[in-house]
Amino acid sequence: MKNIFIDFYVKVNFTPKFVKKYAEIGKVMSGAFKEFIDEVGSGAFPTKEHTYKIDPEVVEKLKQSLE
């Protein structure tokens, strides 16, 4: 799943004639997805500032509700 979006975008980079391009954002999107994938893969993201703490009791109740 690592590069599904990027691979799809690159391979299907087709714009029908009836679509007006307002910006070339493909390279920006590809770069952002690559950076995200690299940071998640290396463990650099997410950090504590990008997460929420959840009470262990809530986690347990959730687990029980899924059984």
C-alpha positions, 0 to 999 in steps of 0.5 A: 500500500506504500505508494498506491496513490502515487503510483495510481496518480502517475499512471493515470495522469490523464485529464479529459478535454472537458476538464479545466486545469486550474493548477498543477498540483500533482507534483506537490501531492506526490511529494507530500504523500512521499514525505508522509510515507517516509516519516511514518515508515521511519517512525518520525510521525506521528509524535506525541503532539499529533496524537490523543491520549485515551483512557485505558478503560475506554480502550478495554470497553471498545475491545469488549464491544468488538468481540 
